[in-house]
Amino acid sequence: MKTKEIDILDILIILAKHKKFIFWTTFIVSIAAVVFSLVTPEIWTSTATILPYQSESKNIQLSSILGGIGSSILGGGQENCIELITIMHSRYFSENVINKFNLIEYFKIKETDSLKSIDTALIYLKDIVSIYLNDESGTISISIKTNNKKLSADIANYYIDEVDFVNRKIRINKSRRNREFIEKRVQEIEMEIDSLMVKLNTFQNENNIIHIEEQTKSVIQLYTELISEKTKIEIQLEFHEFSSNKNPQIAKDLLDRKGIIERKIESIEQSSNILNPAYQMSLDDISEMSIEYAKIEMQSKIKEKVYEFLVPEYEAAKIEEIRNLPSIEIIDKAYPAGFRTSPKRAKMCLIAIIIGMLFSSLIVIIKSSLTENQLKKADHLRSLLFKKY
């Protein structure tokens, strides 16, 4: 079978022969595109841009351990921006938008079940709202597309106002929980310090202790002086024994003094209260009392250090709780759009003209390239397809 070759000139001749068909086909398609663009609702887009404020609460040490009073909600980091975007995508936030602007009516939802209506509206809301993060600048843009330019601007501005309100509410709630936690710990530490002070006071009264270190030092000093004095007397007695001029009275005085000193030494060593002052400690009790006293005093000092750490944190948490500063900076408010987003009528008409010309040209070229026999077969196929039964 011979095939019919068609060159460019043949194609141009074919197109010229069927120029009326191509013209009218293109014309009809263009008119259809114009009509479609006219009946298609106009869509207007308004965009607002915000920037989260840098957190000022990062200097609170305990708040960073507790998850941050404001560092996770505020700040210019990507994590903070993502949290703000999460708030705006939340169901609570979206339902507020739907109820505020009566979007169930705008979306022409006819559901009688209120739960189905709100769920359907939430799905449609995602189609008109675009929230995206600019990684370079750290800003968040909220774009709203509706068939009413003022409505688009109003919804976009409501988003930035409402997210600031919700963000502050979350921050204050976190601050309150942190303040309550720190306040509880401060109260517990205060009670523990008071308990230790009572315990320390009781220990001092029961053991006749004023200051363990000073009393220990005084006991050791007294004991040392007595031993030293006793040694001196013994030396004097020994010297007196070897002396050629012995005096019984002197020897008696030295022995009496030695006896007095030995009794004092014995009273200190045996913790006798007969010769000791009211707050005199014995050497046997010094070690044991020192350990017990040191334990109580150490626990008290530890609690005092913890208390010193918690009090500034508590004051900072109270200040943070009552703060109600803006959490975002509005870079651009949304305004009614001057140009519609869609439909792009000129673009649609141009595309329709191109498609009409290509489609009609393709038809005439295919039809002209078929042989007479092929045309008969095509007619027969057409008759079979559209045969009436």
CORKAWO-V633307 format. One record per residue. RES is the residue in three letters. PHI is phi in whole degrees, -180 to 180 (* if undefined). Layout:
res:RES phi:PHI
res:RES phi:PHI
This chain:
res:MET phi:*
res:LYS phi:-85
res:THR phi:-103
res:LYS phi:-93
res:GLU phi:-90
res:ILE phi:-122
res:ASP phi:-97
res:ILE phi:-63
res:LEU phi:-63
res:ASP phi:-63
res:ILE phi:-64
res:LEU phi:-64
res:ILE phi:-65
res:ILE phi:-62
res:LEU phi:-64
res:ALA phi:-67
res:LYS phi:-65
res:HIS phi:-111
res:LYS phi:-64
res:LYS phi:-65
res:PHE phi:-63
res:ILE phi:-64
res:PHE phi:-63
res:TRP phi:-69
res:THR phi:-63
res:THR phi:-64
res:PHE phi:-63
res:ILE phi:-63
res:VAL phi:-63
res:SER phi:-65
res:ILE phi:-62
res:ALA phi:-63
res:ALA phi:-66
res:VAL phi:-65
res:VAL phi:-62
res:PHE phi:-60
res:SER phi:-67
res:LEU phi:-76
res:VAL phi:-85
res:THR phi:-72
res:PRO phi:-61
res:GLU phi:-75
res:ILE phi:-114
res:TRP phi:-120
res:THR phi:-116
res:SER phi:-123
res:THR phi:-129
res:ALA phi:-118
res:THR phi:-128
res:ILE phi:-129
res:LEU phi:-134
res:PRO phi:-64
res:TYR phi:-70
res:GLN phi:-72
res:SER phi:-67
res:GLU phi:-107
res:SER phi:-103
res:LYS phi:-74
res:ASN phi:-80
res:ILE phi:-84
res:GLN phi:-67
res:LEU phi:-69
res:SER phi:-64
res:SER phi:-69
res:ILE phi:-73
res:LEU phi:-81
res:GLY phi:109
res:GLY phi:91
res:ILE phi:-69
res:GLY phi:-133
res:SER phi:-68
res:SER phi:-87
res:ILE phi:-99
res:LEU phi:-106
res:GLY phi:105
res:GLY phi:-96
res:GLY phi:-77
res:GLN phi:-63
res:GLU phi:-60
res:ASN phi:-67
res:CYS phi:-65
res:ILE phi:-63
res:GLU phi:-66
res:LEU phi:-65
res:ILE phi:-63
res:THR phi:-61
res:ILE phi:-60
res:MET phi:-69
res:HIS phi:-90
res:SER phi:-68
res:ARG phi:-65
res:TYR phi:-56
res:PHE phi:-66
res:SER phi:-65
res:GLU phi:-65
res:ASN phi:-61
res:VAL phi:-64
res:ILE phi:-61
res:ASN phi:-70
res:LYS phi:-63
res:PHE phi:-108
res:ASN phi:50
res:LEU phi:-74
res:ILE phi:-62
res:GLU phi:-70
res:TYR phi:-61
res:PHE phi:-79
res:LYS phi:57
res:ILE phi:-86
res:LYS phi:-106
res:GLU phi:-63
res:THR phi:-81
res:ASP phi:-79
res:SER phi:-63
res:LEU phi:-66
res:LYS phi:-66
res:SER phi:-62
res:ILE phi:-69
res:ASP phi:-65
res:THR phi:-65
res:ALA phi:-63
res:LEU phi:-63
res:ILE phi:-67
res:TYR phi:-67
res:LEU phi:-61
res:LYS phi:-62
res:ASP phi:-78
res:ILE phi:-103
res:VAL phi:-113
res:SER phi:-128
res:ILE phi:-122
res:TYR phi:-142
res:LEU phi:-105
res:ASN phi:-92
res:ASP phi:-62
res:GLU phi:-71
res:SER phi:-94
res:GLY phi:75
res:THR phi:-94
res:ILE phi:-119
res:SER phi:-112
res:ILE phi:-118
res:SER phi:-111
res:ILE phi:-121
res:LYS phi:-119
res:THR phi:-140
res:ASN phi:-89
res:ASN phi:-131
res:LYS phi:-63
res:LYS phi:-70
res:LEU phi:-62
res:SER phi:-60
res:ALA phi:-67
res:ASP phi:-64
res:ILE phi:-65
res:ALA phi:-62
res:ASN phi:-70
res:TYR phi:-64
res:TYR phi:-58
res:ILE phi:-73
res:ASP phi:-70
res:GLU phi:-70
res:VAL phi:-67
res:ASP phi:-67
res:PHE phi:-63
res:VAL phi:-65
res:ASN phi:-64
res:ARG phi:-64
res:LYS phi:-61
res:ILE phi:-64
res:ARG phi:-63
res:ILE phi:-67
res:ASN phi:-63
res:LYS phi:-65
res:SER phi:-64
res:ARG phi:-65
res:ARG phi:-63
res:ASN phi:-65
res:ARG phi:-64
res:GLU phi:-64
res:PHE phi:-64
res:ILE phi:-66
res:GLU phi:-61
res:LYS phi:-62
res:ARG phi:-67
res:VAL phi:-61
res:GLN phi:-63
res:GLU phi:-64
res:ILE phi:-65
res:GLU phi:-61
res:MET phi:-65
res:GLU phi:-66
res:ILE phi:-64
res:ASP phi:-61
res:SER phi:-62
res:LEU phi:-68
res:MET phi:-64
res:VAL phi:-65
res:LYS phi:-63
res:LEU phi:-65
res:ASN phi:-64
res:THR phi:-63
res:PHE phi:-62
res:GLN phi:-66
res:ASN phi:-69
res:GLU phi:-67
res:ASN phi:-110
res:ASN phi:53
res:ILE phi:-114
res:ILE phi:-102
res:HIS phi:-145
res:ILE phi:-58
res:GLU phi:-70
res:GLU phi:-67
res:GLN phi:-69
res:THR phi:-61
res:LYS phi:-64
res:SER phi:-68
res:VAL phi:-64
res:ILE phi:-64
res:GLN phi:-65
res:LEU phi:-64
res:TYR phi:-61
res:THR phi:-64
res:GLU phi:-65
res:LEU phi:-65
res:ILE phi:-62
res:SER phi:-64
res:GLU phi:-66
res:LYS phi:-62
res:THR phi:-62
res:LYS phi:-62
res:ILE phi:-64
res:GLU phi:-62
res:ILE phi:-66
res:GLN phi:-65
res:LEU phi:-65
res:GLU phi:-63
res:PHE phi:-65
res:HIS phi:-67
res:GLU phi:-65
res:PHE phi:-88
res:SER phi:-78
res:SER phi:-78
res:ASN phi:-103
res:LYS phi:-78
res:ASN phi:-128
res:PRO phi:-57
res:GLN phi:-66
res:ILE phi:-63
res:ALA phi:-63
res:LYS phi:-65
res:ASP phi:-62
res:LEU phi:-65
res:LEU phi:-66
res:ASP phi:-63
res:ARG phi:-64
res:LYS phi:-62
res:GLY phi:-64
res:ILE phi:-61
res:ILE phi:-65
res:GLU phi:-64
res:ARG phi:-66
res:LYS phi:-66
res:ILE phi:-63
res:GLU phi:-64
res:SER phi:-67
res:ILE phi:-69
res:GLU phi:-68
res:GLN phi:-101
res:SER phi:56
res:SER phi:-79
res:ASN phi:-90
res:ILE phi:-70
res:LEU phi:-105
res:ASN phi:-85
res:PRO phi:-66
res:ALA phi:-60
res:TYR phi:-110
res:GLN phi:-83
res:MET phi:-104
res:SER phi:-89
res:LEU phi:-67
res:ASP phi:-68
res:ASP phi:-89
res:ILE phi:-59
res:SER phi:-64
res:GLU phi:-64
res:MET phi:-67
res:SER phi:-61
res:ILE phi:-63
res:GLU phi:-65
res:TYR phi:-63
res:ALA phi:-63
res:LYS phi:-63
res:ILE phi:-64
res:GLU phi:-65
res:MET phi:-65
res:GLN phi:-60
res:SER phi:-65
res:LYS phi:-67
res:ILE phi:-61
res:LYS phi:-64
res:GLU phi:-66
res:LYS phi:-64
res:VAL phi:-62
res:TYR phi:-63
res:GLU phi:-62
res:PHE phi:-76
res:LEU phi:-76
res:VAL phi:-60
res:PRO phi:-61
res:GLU phi:-64
res:TYR phi:-65
res:GLU phi:-65
res:ALA phi:-64
res:ALA phi:-66
res:LYS phi:-65
res:ILE phi:-65
res:GLU phi:-63
res:GLU phi:-67
res:ILE phi:-90
res:ARG phi:-74
res:ASN phi:-139
res:LEU phi:-84
res:PRO phi:-58
res:SER phi:-100
res:ILE phi:-135
res:GLU phi:-111
res:ILE phi:-84
res:ILE phi:-79
res:ASP phi:-138
res:LYS phi:-79
res:ALA phi:-87
res:TYR phi:-126
res:PRO phi:-57
res:ALA phi:-72
res:GLY phi:-87
res:PHE phi:-116
res:ARG phi:-74
res:THR phi:-78
res:SER phi:-157
res:PRO phi:-81
res:LYS phi:-91
res:ARG phi:-63
res:ALA phi:-62
res:LYS phi:-66
res:MET phi:-64
res:CYS phi:-65
res:LEU phi:-63
res:ILE phi:-65
res:ALA phi:-64
res:ILE phi:-62
res:ILE phi:-64
res:ILE phi:-66
res:GLY phi:-61
res:MET phi:-64
res:LEU phi:-66
res:PHE phi:-65
res:SER phi:-66
res:SER phi:-65
res:LEU phi:-64
res:ILE phi:-64
res:VAL phi:-69
res:ILE phi:-67
res:ILE phi:-63
res:LYS phi:-64
res:SER phi:-73
res:SER phi:-81
res:LEU phi:-80
res:THR phi:-77
res:GLU phi:-60
res:ASN phi:-64
res:GLN phi:-67
res:LEU phi:-65
res:LYS phi:-63
res:LYS phi:-64
res:ALA phi:-66
res:ASP phi:-63
res:HIS phi:-64
res:LEU phi:-63
res:ARG phi:-65
res:SER phi:-67
res:LEU phi:-69
res:LEU phi:-68
res:PHE phi:-109
res:LYS phi:-68
res:LYS phi:-89
res:TYR phi:-98
